[in-house]
Amino acid sequence: MIWCRFDDAGRARYGLVEGDTVIPVTGDPFTGHEPDRADPRHLDDLRWLPPVTPGTFFCAGLNYRAHAERASSGRHAVPERPEIGYRANNALTGHREPIVRPADYDEPLVAEGELVAVIGAPVPRHCTRAEAEAAVLGWTIGNDVSARAWQRSDRTFWRCKNSDTFKPMGPYIVTDAEPISATTTVRVDGEVRASFPTGDMLFGPYDFIRAMSRYITLSPGDVIWLGTDETVEMVPGQLVEISIDGLGTLANPVTEEKTR
């Protein structure tokens, strides 16, 4: 199944994607749903929302060797075990919605294309590999936007990673994909700026779920962003697109905040 989430006259609504058509549903992917085939929509007519608003927004950092080695510059070792961090829901935005560079930030922003696992069932503590696999509802795409100057100057990631619109996610949740064998491609204004095997991770999604379950309860709707291998600069006026085979393309224009 291919799920999307869209604005329906001011309220969030899930739909099932069938070709260029979306069949709205009553309910959601997590608790049950009923399709409304009498009210189909066209993909191009939708205002897209993030395909899920997570209860907890998890994010893995430095989960690809080349990225970890570039980022560490000798200061930190490449991770030897799966470790997780957090991001803020306020930063989430949908497919085709703008990434807004804050007015007081004048450097390029950085795009990071990431595979995202969407949890669909409660994960028992100390879960097995089979239980970790069964807990994943499906997969989507994330763009972990960063403001590197703030990342270097601030003591936390509060604004460099979590400013409003800095976490585009979507466009779909795909339940039957095999993204570990896919390729992640990042384009800016149609030009390929990065491309890497999605599955070349230091630790795979099920490694993270198993490690996290030792201490953390994961619930339906939680998301785990799984890191990137290459980063790409972008500035206002450009369009950034992140594609993962089988999951579609997440596209967002970059704009400048308008001051009052």
C-alpha positions as protocol buffer text, in pm:
chain_id: "A"
residue {
  index: 1
  type: MET
  ca { x: 0 y: 0 z: 0 }
}
residue {
  index: 2
  type: ILE
  ca { x: 98 y: 361 z: -58 }
}
residue {
  index: 3
  type: TRP
  ca { x: -30 y: 607 z: 200 }
}
residue {
  index: 4
  type: CYS
  ca { x: -33 y: 985 z: 189 }
}
residue {
  index: 5
  type: ARG
  ca { x: -165 y: 1254 z: 419 }
}
residue {
  index: 6
  type: PHE
  ca { x: -316 y: 1578 z: 297 }
}
residue {
  index: 7
  type: ASP
  ca { x: -506 y: 1890 z: 397 }
}
residue {
  index: 8
  type: ASP
  ca { x: -879 y: 1836 z: 344 }
}
residue {
  index: 9
  type: ALA
  ca { x: -1054 y: 2170 z: 401 }
}
residue {
  index: 10
  type: GLY
  ca { x: -841 y: 2246 z: 704 }
}
residue {
  index: 11
  type: ARG
  ca { x: -817 y: 1900 z: 858 }
}
residue {
  index: 12
  type: ALA
  ca { x: -552 y: 1635 z: 812 }
}
residue {
  index: 13
  type: ARG
  ca { x: -671 y: 1328 z: 626 }
}
residue {
  index: 14
  type: TYR
  ca { x: -509 y: 1005 z: 509 }
}
residue {
  index: 15
  type: GLY
  ca { x: -547 y: 864 z: 162 }
}
residue {
  index: 16
  type: LEU
  ca { x: -443 y: 562 z: -42 }
}
residue {
  index: 17
  type: VAL
  ca { x: -249 y: 637 z: -358 }
}
residue {
  index: 18
  type: GLU
  ca { x: -355 y: 448 z: -672 }
}
residue {
  index: 19
  type: GLY
  ca { x: -167 y: 581 z: -973 }
}
residue {
  index: 20
  type: ASP
  ca { x: -242 y: 953 z: -1001 }
}
residue {
  index: 21
  type: THR
  ca { x: -548 y: 920 z: -777 }
}
residue {
  index: 22
  type: VAL
  ca { x: -584 y: 941 z: -401 }
}
residue {
  index: 23
  type: ILE
  ca { x: -869 y: 758 z: -231 }
}
residue {
  index: 24
  type: PRO
  ca { x: -946 y: 939 z: 97 }
}
residue {
  index: 25
  type: VAL
  ca { x: -1003 y: 718 z: 398 }
}
residue {
  index: 26
  type: THR
  ca { x: -1177 y: 744 z: 729 }
}
residue {
  index: 27
  type: GLY
  ca { x: -924 y: 641 z: 991 }
}
residue {
  index: 28
  type: ASP
  ca { x: -550 y: 593 z: 952 }
}
residue {
  index: 29
  type: PRO
  ca { x: -283 y: 330 z: 882 }
}
residue {
  index: 30
  type: PHE
  ca { x: -231 y: 254 z: 1250 }
}
residue {
  index: 31
  type: THR
  ca { x: -577 y: 189 z: 1394 }
}
residue {
  index: 32
  type: GLY
  ca { x: -784 y: 93 z: 1089 }
}
residue {
  index: 33
  type: HIS
  ca { x: -943 y: 265 z: 793 }
}
residue {
  index: 34
  type: GLU
  ca { x: -1235 y: 268 z: 551 }
}
residue {
  index: 35
  type: PRO
  ca { x: -1181 y: 396 z: 193 }
}
residue {
  index: 36
  type: ASP
  ca { x: -1419 y: 658 z: 50 }
}
residue {
  index: 37
  type: ARG
  ca { x: -1414 y: 572 z: -322 }
}
residue {
  index: 38
  type: ALA
  ca { x: -1694 y: 815 z: -394 }
}
residue {
  index: 39
  type: ASP
  ca { x: -1461 y: 1110 z: -333 }
}
residue {
  index: 40
  type: PRO
  ca { x: -1133 y: 1049 z: -525 }
}
residue {
  index: 41
  type: ARG
  ca { x: -872 y: 1324 z: -551 }
}
residue {
  index: 42
  type: HIS
  ca { x: -591 y: 1389 z: -800 }
}
residue {
  index: 43
  type: LEU
  ca { x: -235 y: 1398 z: -667 }
}
residue {
  index: 44
  type: ASP
  ca { x: -168 y: 1737 z: -823 }
}
residue {
  index: 45
  type: ASP
  ca { x: -463 y: 1894 z: -643 }
}
residue {
  index: 46
  type: LEU
  ca { x: -345 y: 1809 z: -292 }
}
residue {
  index: 47
  type: ARG
  ca { x: -172 y: 2020 z: -30 }
}
residue {
  index: 48
  type: TRP
  ca { x: 61 y: 1761 z: 112 }
}
residue {
  index: 49
  type: LEU
  ca { x: 122 y: 1711 z: 483 }
}
residue {
  index: 50
  type: PRO
  ca { x: 397 y: 1504 z: 643 }
}
residue {
  index: 51
  type: PRO
  ca { x: 270 y: 1145 z: 609 }
}
residue {
  index: 52
  type: VAL
  ca { x: 270 y: 1104 z: 986 }
}
residue {
  index: 53
  type: THR
  ca { x: 301 y: 1330 z: 1289 }
}
residue {
  index: 54
  type: PRO
  ca { x: 519 y: 1116 z: 1515 }
}
residue {
  index: 55
  type: GLY
  ca { x: 469 y: 1068 z: 1884 }
}
residue {
  index: 56
  type: THR
  ca { x: 848 y: 1058 z: 1907 }
}
residue {
  index: 57
  type: PHE
  ca { x: 1078 y: 1181 z: 1631 }
}
residue {
  index: 58
  type: PHE
  ca { x: 1401 y: 978 z: 1638 }
}
residue {
  index: 59
  type: CYS
  ca { x: 1701 y: 1060 z: 1421 }
}
residue {
  index: 60
  type: ALA
  ca { x: 2027 y: 870 z: 1373 }
}
residue {
  index: 61
  type: GLY
  ca { x: 2341 y: 1072 z: 1314 }
}
residue {
  index: 62
  type: LEU
  ca { x: 2660 y: 967 z: 1134 }
}
residue {
  index: 63
  type: ASN
  ca { x: 2519 y: 634 z: 1017 }
}
residue {
  index: 64
  type: TYR
  ca { x: 2728 y: 616 z: 696 }
}
residue {
  index: 65
  type: ARG
  ca { x: 3103 y: 568 z: 718 }
}
residue {
  index: 66
  type: ALA
  ca { x: 3210 y: 837 z: 470 }
}
residue {
  index: 67
  type: HIS
  ca { x: 2984 y: 1099 z: 629 }
}
residue {
  index: 68
  type: ALA
  ca { x: 3100 y: 1000 z: 977 }
}
residue {
  index: 69
  type: GLU
  ca { x: 3466 y: 1029 z: 877 }
}
residue {
  index: 70
  type: ARG
  ca { x: 3413 y: 1369 z: 712 }
}
residue {
  index: 71
  type: ALA
  ca { x: 3215 y: 1502 z: 1008 }
}
residue {
  index: 72
  type: SER
  ca { x: 3456 y: 1376 z: 1274 }
}
residue {
  index: 73
  type: SER
  ca { x: 3776 y: 1519 z: 1121 }
}
residue {
  index: 74
  type: GLY
  ca { x: 3966 y: 1304 z: 1368 }
}
residue {
  index: 75
  type: ARG
  ca { x: 3780 y: 1436 z: 1673 }
}
residue {
  index: 76
  type: HIS
  ca { x: 3543 y: 1141 z: 1716 }
}
residue {
  index: 77
  type: ALA
  ca { x: 3560 y: 778 z: 1621 }
}
residue {
  index: 78
  type: VAL
  ca { x: 3319 y: 633 z: 1367 }
}
residue {
  index: 79
  type: PRO
  ca { x: 3024 y: 496 z: 1570 }
}
residue {
  index: 80
  type: GLU
  ca { x: 3067 y: 140 z: 1689 }
}
residue {
  index: 81
  type: ARG
  ca { x: 2707 y: 87 z: 1798 }
}
residue {
  index: 82
  type: PRO
  ca { x: 2367 y: 227 z: 1699 }
}
residue {
  index: 83
  type: GLU
  ca { x: 2289 y: 544 z: 1893 }
}
residue {
  index: 84
  type: ILE
  ca { x: 1986 y: 766 z: 1845 }
}
residue {
  index: 85
  type: GLY
  ca { x: 1893 y: 1130 z: 1890 }
}
residue {
  index: 86
  type: TYR
  ca { x: 1575 y: 1335 z: 1868 }
}
residue {
  index: 87
  type: ARG
  ca { x: 1426 y: 1607 z: 1651 }
}
residue {
  index: 88
  type: ALA
  ca { x: 1129 y: 1841 z: 1699 }
}
residue {
  index: 89
  type: ASN
  ca { x: 787 y: 1798 z: 1537 }
}
residue {
  index: 90
  type: ASN
  ca { x: 759 y: 2173 z: 1475 }
}
residue {
  index: 91
  type: ALA
  ca { x: 1030 y: 2134 z: 1210 }
}
residue {
  index: 92
  type: LEU
  ca { x: 823 y: 1889 z: 1001 }
}
residue {
  index: 93
  type: THR
  ca { x: 676 y: 2001 z: 672 }
}
residue {
  index: 94
  type: GLY
  ca { x: 527 y: 1825 z: 372 }
}
residue {
  index: 95
  type: HIS
  ca { x: 610 y: 1751 z: 11 }
}
residue {
  index: 96
  type: ARG
  ca { x: 615 y: 2066 z: -207 }
}
residue {
  index: 97
  type: GLU
  ca { x: 604 y: 2294 z: 98 }
}
residue {
  index: 98
  type: PRO
  ca { x: 885 y: 2552 z: 128 }
}
residue {
  index: 99
  type: ILE
  ca { x: 1199 y: 2515 z: 334 }
}
residue {
  index: 100
  type: VAL
  ca { x: 1230 y: 2863 z: 483 }
}
residue {
  index: 101
  type: ARG
  ca { x: 1578 y: 2996 z: 562 }
}
residue {
  index: 102
  type: PRO
  ca { x: 1557 y: 3224 z: 870 }
}
residue {
  index: 103
  type: ALA
  ca { x: 1605 y: 3593 z: 800 }
}
residue {
  index: 104
  type: ASP
  ca { x: 1913 y: 3621 z: 1021 }
}
residue {
  index: 105
  type: TYR
  ca { x: 2095 y: 3329 z: 856 }
}
residue {
  index: 106
  type: ASP
  ca { x: 2286 y: 3418 z: 538 }
}
residue {
  index: 107
  type: GLU
  ca { x: 2482 y: 3100 z: 460 }
}
residue {
  index: 108
  type: PRO
  ca { x: 2366 y: 2810 z: 242 }
}
residue {
  index: 109
  type: LEU
  ca { x: 2152 y: 2547 z: 411 }
}
residue {
  index: 110
  type: VAL
  ca { x: 2250 y: 2182 z: 385 }
}
residue {
  index: 111
  type: ALA
  ca { x: 2021 y: 1907 z: 256 }
}
residue {
  index: 112
  type: GLU
  ca { x: 2061 y: 1550 z: 383 }
}
residue {
  index: 113
  type: GLY
  ca { x: 1854 y: 1283 z: 211 }
}
residue {
  index: 114
  type: GLU
  ca { x: 1747 y: 1010 z: 453 }
}
residue {
  index: 115
  type: LEU
  ca { x: 1548 y: 689 z: 459 }
}
residue {
  index: 116
  type: VAL
  ca { x: 1280 y: 699 z: 729 }
}
residue {
  index: 117
  type: ALA
  ca { x: 1127 y: 396 z: 902 }
}
residue {
  index: 118
  type: VAL
  ca { x: 768 y: 442 z: 1022 }
}
residue {
  index: 119
  type: ILE
  ca { x: 671 y: 231 z: 1323 }
}
residue {
  index: 120
  type: GLY
  ca { x: 329 y: 70 z: 1287 }
}
residue {
  index: 121
  type: ALA
  ca { x: 299 y: -153 z: 1594 }
}
residue {
  index: 122
  type: PRO
  ca { x: 416 y: -137 z: 1956 }
}
residue {
  index: 123
  type: VAL
  ca { x: 774 y: -258 z: 1992 }
}
residue {
  index: 124
  type: PRO
  ca { x: 826 y: -483 z: 2295 }
}
residue {
  index: 125
  type: ARG
  ca { x: 1122 y: -412 z: 2518 }
}
residue {
  index: 126
  type: HIS
  ca { x: 1430 y: -617 z: 2426 }
}
residue {
  index: 127
  type: CYS
  ca { x: 1269 y: -711 z: 2095 }
}
residue {
  index: 128
  type: THR
  ca { x: 1400 y: -975 z: 1859 }
}
residue {
  index: 129
  type: ARG
  ca { x: 1502 y: -912 z: 1500 }
}
residue {
  index: 130
  type: ALA
  ca { x: 1174 y: -1063 z: 1382 }
}
residue {
  index: 131
  type: GLU
  ca { x: 977 y: -836 z: 1616 }
}
residue {
  index: 132
  type: ALA
  ca { x: 1172 y: -533 z: 1493 }
}
residue {
  index: 133
  type: GLU
  ca { x: 1092 y: -619 z: 1131 }
}
residue {
  index: 134
  type: ALA
  ca { x: 724 y: -675 z: 1211 }
}
residue {
  index: 135
  type: ALA
  ca { x: 699 y: -337 z: 1385 }
}
residue {
  index: 136
  type: VAL
  ca { x: 781 y: -134 z: 1073 }
}
residue {
  index: 137
  type: LEU
  ca { x: 467 y: -24 z: 890 }
}
residue {
  index: 138
  type: GLY
  ca { x: 658 y: 119 z: 595 }
}
residue {
  index: 139
  type: TRP
  ca { x: 909 y: 370 z: 468 }
}
residue {
  index: 140
  type: THR
  ca { x: 923 y: 734 z: 367 }
}
residue {
  index: 141
  type: ILE
  ca { x: 1184 y: 999 z: 280 }
}
residue {
  index: 142
  type: GLY
  ca { x: 1326 y: 1276 z: 496 }
}
residue {
  index: 143
  type: ASN
  ca { x: 1540 y: 1582 z: 431 }
}
residue {
  index: 144
  type: ASP
  ca { x: 1742 y: 1657 z: 744 }
}
residue {
  index: 145
  type: VAL
  ca { x: 1804 y: 2027 z: 673 }
}
residue {
  index: 146
  type: SER
  ca { x: 2091 y: 2181 z: 868 }
}
residue {
  index: 147
  type: ALA
  ca { x: 2228 y: 2531 z: 928 }
}
residue {
  index: 148
  type: ARG
  ca { x: 2596 y: 2447 z: 973 }
}
residue {
  index: 149
  type: ALA
  ca { x: 2709 y: 2784 z: 1112 }
}
residue {
  index: 150
  type: TRP
  ca { x: 2457 y: 2752 z: 1394 }
}
residue {
  index: 151
  type: GLN
  ca { x: 2553 y: 2387 z: 1438 }
}
residue {
  index: 152
  type: ARG
  ca { x: 2912 y: 2498 z: 1501 }
}
residue {
  index: 153
  type: SER
  ca { x: 2828 y: 2792 z: 1726 }
}
residue {
  index: 154
  type: ASP
  ca { x: 2537 y: 2670 z: 1941 }
}
residue {
  index: 155
  type: ARG
  ca { x: 2562 y: 2429 z: 2232 }
}
residue {
  index: 156
  type: THR
  ca { x: 2264 y: 2226 z: 2111 }
}
residue {
  index: 157
  type: PHE
  ca { x: 2082 y: 2155 z: 1785 }
}
residue {
  index: 158
  type: TRP
  ca { x: 1782 y: 2365 z: 1891 }
}
residue {
  index: 159
  type: ARG
  ca { x: 1778 y: 2589 z: 1581 }
}
residue {
  index: 160
  type: CYS
  ca { x: 2038 y: 2444 z: 1340 }
}
residue {
  index: 161
  type: LYS
  ca { x: 1833 y: 2126 z: 1301 }
}
residue {
  index: 162
  type: ASN
  ca { x: 1491 y: 2214 z: 1444 }
}
residue {
  index: 163
  type: SER
  ca { x: 1388 y: 2549 z: 1296 }
}
residue {
  index: 164
  type: ASP
  ca { x: 1040 y: 2547 z: 1145 }
}
residue {
  index: 165
  type: THR
  ca { x: 1033 y: 2371 z: 802 }
}
residue {
  index: 166
  type: PHE
  ca { x: 1380 y: 2216 z: 848 }
}
residue {
  index: 167
  type: LYS
  ca { x: 1245 y: 1858 z: 836 }
}
residue {
  index: 168
  type: PRO
  ca { x: 1052 y: 1790 z: 513 }
}
residue {
  index: 169
  type: MET
  ca { x: 911 y: 1436 z: 510 }
}
residue {
  index: 170
  type: GLY
  ca { x: 711 y: 1243 z: 251 }
}
residue {
  index: 171
  type: PRO
  ca { x: 551 y: 1225 z: 11 }
}
residue {
  index: 172
  type: TYR
  ca { x: 427 y: 874 z: 98 }
}
residue {
  index: 173
  type: ILE
  ca { x: 449 y: 585 z: 338 }
}
residue {
  index: 174
  type: VAL
  ca { x: 515 y: 277 z: 124 }
}
residue {
  index: 175
  type: THR
  ca { x: 443 y: -48 z: 305 }
}
residue {
  index: 176
  type: ASP
  ca { x: 587 y: -307 z: 65 }
}
residue {
  index: 177
  type: ALA
  ca { x: 916 y: -143 z: -41 }
}
residue {
  index: 178
  type: GLU
  ca { x: 1267 y: -285 z: -3 }
}
residue {
  index: 179
  type: PRO
  ca { x: 1463 y: 39 z: 37 }
}
residue {
  index: 180
  type: ILE
  ca { x: 1779 y: -118 z: 178 }
}
residue {
  index: 181
  type: SER
  ca { x: 1867 y: -224 z: -180 }
}
residue {
  index: 182
  type: ALA
  ca { x: 1769 y: 118 z: -324 }
}
residue {
  index: 183
  type: THR
  ca { x: 1966 y: 427 z: -425 }
}
residue {
  index: 184
  type: THR
  ca { x: 1920 y: 768 z: -265 }
}
residue {
  index: 185
  type: THR
  ca { x: 1957 y: 1061 z: -507 }
}
residue {
  index: 186
  type: VAL
  ca { x: 1960 y: 1434 z: -424 }
}
residue {
  index: 187
  type: ARG
  ca { x: 1897 y: 1689 z: -699 }
}
residue {
  index: 188
  type: VAL
  ca { x: 1912 y: 2068 z: -684 }
}
residue {
  index: 189
  type: ASP
  ca { x: 1729 y: 2245 z: -968 }
}
residue {
  index: 190
  type: GLY
  ca { x: 1723 y: 1914 z: -1155 }
}
residue {
  index: 191
  type: GLU
  ca { x: 2100 y: 1850 z: -1130 }
}
residue {
  index: 192
  type: VAL
  ca { x: 2217 y: 1539 z: -945 }
}
residue {
  index: 193
  type: ARG
  ca { x: 2431 y: 1658 z: -656 }
}
residue {
  index: 194
  type: ALA
  ca { x: 2455 y: 1335 z: -455 }
}
residue {
  index: 195
  type: SER
  ca { x: 2381 y: 967 z: -505 }
}
residue {
  index: 196
  type: PHE
  ca { x: 2458 y: 673 z: -279 }
}
residue {
  index: 197
  type: PRO
  ca { x: 2339 y: 321 z: -195 }
}
residue {
  index: 198
  type: THR
  ca { x: 2066 y: 363 z: 65 }
}
residue {
  index: 199
  type: GLY
  ca { x: 2166 y: 44 z: 244 }
}
residue {
  index: 200
  type: ASP
  ca { x: 2535 y: 135 z: 294 }
}
residue {
  index: 201
  type: MET
  ca { x: 2461 y: 215 z: 658 }
}
residue {
  index: 202
  type: LEU
  ca { x: 2683 y: 139 z: 952 }
}
residue {
  index: 203
  type: PHE
  ca { x: 2369 y: 6 z: 1125 }
}
residue {
  index: 204
  type: GLY
  ca { x: 2041 y: -87 z: 959 }
}
residue {
  index: 205
  type: PRO
  ca { x: 1693 y: 9 z: 1074 }
}
residue {
  index: 206
  type: TYR
  ca { x: 1636 y: -316 z: 1264 }
}
residue {
  index: 207
  type: ASP
  ca { x: 1970 y: -275 z: 1443 }
}
residue {
  index: 208
  type: PHE
  ca { x: 1846 y: 61 z: 1567 }
}
residue {
  index: 209
  type: ILE
  ca { x: 1506 y: -71 z: 1671 }
}
residue {
  index: 210
  type: ARG
  ca { x: 1659 y: -359 z: 1866 }
}
residue {
  index: 211
  type: ALA
  ca { x: 1914 y: -133 z: 2039 }
}
residue {
  index: 212
  type: MET
  ca { x: 1652 y: 129 z: 2121 }
}
residue {
  index: 213
  type: SER
  ca { x: 1411 y: -131 z: 2261 }
}
residue {
  index: 214
  type: ARG
  ca { x: 1652 y: -210 z: 2542 }
}
residue {
  index: 215
  type: TYR
  ca { x: 1563 y: 125 z: 2700 }
}
residue {
  index: 216
  type: ILE
  ca { x: 1286 y: 296 z: 2499 }
}
residue {
  index: 217
  type: THR
  ca { x: 926 y: 206 z: 2421 }
}
residue {
  index: 218
  type: LEU
  ca { x: 849 y: 263 z: 2053 }
}
residue {
  index: 219
  type: SER
  ca { x: 486 y: 321 z: 1956 }
}
residue {
  index: 220
  type: PRO
  ca { x: 281 y: 332 z: 1634 }
}
residue {
  index: 221
  type: GLY
  ca { x: 350 y: 653 z: 1446 }
}
residue {
  index: 222
  type: ASP
  ca { x: 705 y: 699 z: 1573 }
}
residue {
  index: 223
  type: VAL
  ca { x: 963 y: 760 z: 1302 }
}
residue {
  index: 224
  type: ILE
  ca { x: 1334 y: 679 z: 1280 }
}
residue {
  index: 225
  type: TRP
  ca { x: 1541 y: 885 z: 1036 }
}
residue {
  index: 226
  type: LEU
  ca { x: 1842 y: 676 z: 938 }
}
residue {
  index: 227
  type: GLY
  ca { x: 2116 y: 919 z: 835 }
}
residue {
  index: 228
  type: THR
  ca { x: 2283 y: 1022 z: 511 }
}
residue {
  index: 229
  type: ASP
  ca { x: 2604 y: 953 z: 322 }
}
residue {
  index: 230
  type: GLU
  ca { x: 2636 y: 1285 z: 138 }
}
residue {
  index: 231
  type: THR
  ca { x: 2534 y: 1644 z: 206 }
}
residue {
  index: 232
  type: VAL
  ca { x: 2436 y: 1911 z: -47 }
}
residue {
  index: 233
  type: GLU
  ca { x: 2422 y: 2289 z: -14 }
}
residue {
  index: 234
  type: MET
  ca { x: 2111 y: 2482 z: -119 }
}
residue {
  index: 235
  type: VAL
  ca { x: 2004 y: 2846 z: -113 }
}
residue {
  index: 236
  type: PRO
  ca { x: 1676 y: 3037 z: -150 }
}
residue {
  index: 237
  type: GLY
  ca { x: 1536 y: 3022 z: -502 }
}
residue {
  index: 238
  type: GLN
  ca { x: 1638 y: 2660 z: -555 }
}
residue {
  index: 239
  type: LEU
  ca { x: 1435 y: 2339 z: -562 }
}
residue {
  index: 240
  type: VAL
  ca { x: 1572 y: 2036 z: -376 }
}
residue {
  index: 241
  type: GLU
  ca { x: 1447 y: 1687 z: -461 }
}
residue {
  index: 242
  type: ILE
  ca { x: 1530 y: 1365 z: -277 }
}
residue {
  index: 243
  type: SER
  ca { x: 1444 y: 1033 z: -442 }
}
residue {
  index: 244
  type: ILE
  ca { x: 1471 y: 680 z: -305 }
}
residue {
  index: 245
  type: ASP
  ca { x: 1389 y: 396 z: -542 }
}
residue {
  index: 246
  type: GLY
  ca { x: 1039 y: 266 z: -472 }
}
residue {
  index: 247
  type: LEU
  ca { x: 949 y: 551 z: -235 }
}
residue {
  index: 248
  type: GLY
  ca { x: 901 y: 840 z: -477 }
}
residue {
  index: 249
  type: THR
  ca { x: 1049 y: 1190 z: -467 }
}
residue {
  index: 250
  type: LEU
  ca { x: 1029 y: 1448 z: -189 }
}
residue {
  index: 251
  type: ALA
  ca { x: 1050 y: 1796 z: -345 }
}
residue {
  index: 252
  type: ASN
  ca { x: 1071 y: 2131 z: -165 }
}
residue {
  index: 253
  type: PRO
  ca { x: 1152 y: 2484 z: -280 }
}
residue {
  index: 254
  type: VAL
  ca { x: 1393 y: 2685 z: -65 }
}
residue {
  index: 255
  type: THR
  ca { x: 1273 y: 3034 z: 27 }
}
residue {
  index: 256
  type: GLU
  ca { x: 1381 y: 3325 z: 247 }
}
residue {
  index: 257
  type: GLU
  ca { x: 1192 y: 3430 z: 558 }
}
residue {
  index: 258
  type: LYS
  ca { x: 1016 y: 3760 z: 510 }
}
residue {
  index: 259
  type: THR
  ca { x: 1088 y: 4001 z: 792 }
}
residue {
  index: 260
  type: ARG
  ca { x: 810 y: 4205 z: 945 }
}
